[in-house]
Amino acid sequence: MSKPADLVQGTLDLLLLKIVALEPLHAWAISQRLKQVSGEVLQVSDGSLYPALHKLEQEGWIKAEWKVTENGRRAKFYSLTRPGRRALERETANWERLAGAIFQVVRHDEA
Amino acid sequence: MPDWRWLRRMILRLRSVFRRDLVERELEEEFRFHIEQRIEAEIARGLSPDEARIATHRAMDGMQQRKEECRDMRRVNYIDDFLRDLRYTCRNLRRSPGFTVVAVVIMALGIGGSTAVFSLVNELLLHPPGISEPQRIVVLRTKYDKLHLDFELASAPLLADARANKKIFDHVGAARPATVNYADRAVPVRLPGAAVSAEWFDVFGARPVLGRVFSADEDKPKANRVVVLAYNAWLRLFGGDPGILGRTIELDQQPYQIIGVMGRDFHEPHAADLWLPLALRPSDFAVGMAFNGYLSVMARMQPAVSLTQAEAWLHWNAERVVGAAPANLQAIAKNWGWGVRASRFTDSNAGTSKTPLLILLGAVGVVLLIACTNVAGLMLARMSARVPELAVRAALGAGRQRLLRHVLAESLECWRLSAARRACF
């Protein structure tokens, strides 16, 4: 597998928030889900996943709960908190603005 | 909608500090779960178990470092590190007792001197004990500009005028020295006391610990056979008897009923042992008495009123009084430049010692500074001997900030020891 595209700085938080917004997941499932949803394009390395999740937890955007997985293992499930939902909305709007601006610049160059 | 984010964060932080072992176990378990999942996934992709394990660990890119990053996210590393630094410092200081003793003694002298003088300044100038919000209390004074006279006394009519002006003054009270003979015991004693108006205690915000203070009705001639004792006098003369209230004692051959005992710290004016009602007569308030300053008049200003505002009103009132006075008194008042002013209670309380006190405070401040410089020199000398140690720390990955915090913890420990030492002096 080729090295995945580096994530634009600061977007990892947004992606993680978005993924746990859908349903509570443990970290392993989050990384799998991210890969799957992005069509294998976006991939967060195992090394940077945990610090990022712990940061979001300490910020109060997500909360952690120990639950049992479908195959009977105890795992730490992360879910979005209410302030986390607001942060997600904010970050999404930010991202759309930024992506739109970059897109405009790029298109302008080609014209 | 309330934002409970800070609460959640606070709980997490507290948990990280006080349930450190639990949090660590959880971190461990979370990583172990990940490793197992990943190994399973790799095996499912066709790797052998050993290859799968190697691939998993490689993907993690340094498990211990990742865990340390997660710990950093808890934002309580400072506390952890700090405690570790302190422990290390204590060991280190014990190993070099010479340095420790010298540094501690120098600092203790500096800190001891400045705290001693500061407590004096605090007690006299800033927060006299037993008095609430002393900065709001002013002394009303009489002055004769032409005679260069200015004294802390005022007249009964001024007391009445000031008391009537609720916009400027919250409470106004007056006192006159009244030393009495107390002869209930074999040997009669002279007790320094004061005759005070009913509002006197309100001016200082002083409360009795037992009983009550004078009512307005008792502050009148012929109704004034009651007395409030100072705390110390109560202990000294009556052994702190809690059943003292209502007892009648003889002062200057007159019976007085004890109605209250004042709070421990209150002794205004000047070390009073007891207070009697001032009981001014209506004649004391006559127009001509306005120029007869014989009362110590203190006023508590309303919260938002400044000394300048109070003085402005006093000045205006003095001119009004002069204008209304009989011609002969008016002439005298104008000739001698009679007027009324106010000064802060805290300033007059310290009296002439205010300036020397402040100079002393400055001096001990300088002594403290010199002590600090000496200890800083010592520390510097010691530090240069420890360069290799610091180099090793830096090589092991301690950042500039981390090293600084370490050194700071040492200085802090030195200071703490000195402060403890000075408390023993």
Interface residues (C-beta under 8 A of the other chain):
Chain A: H26 A27 W28 S45 D46 G47 Y50 P51 H54 K55 E57 Q58 E59 G60 K63 W66 R73 R74 A75 K76 T81 R82 P83
Chain B: M1 D3 W4 R5 W6 R8 R9 L12 R13 E26 E29 E30 F31 F33 H34 E36 Q37 R38 T56 A59 M60 D61 G62 Q65 R66 K67 E69 C70 D72 M73 R74 R75
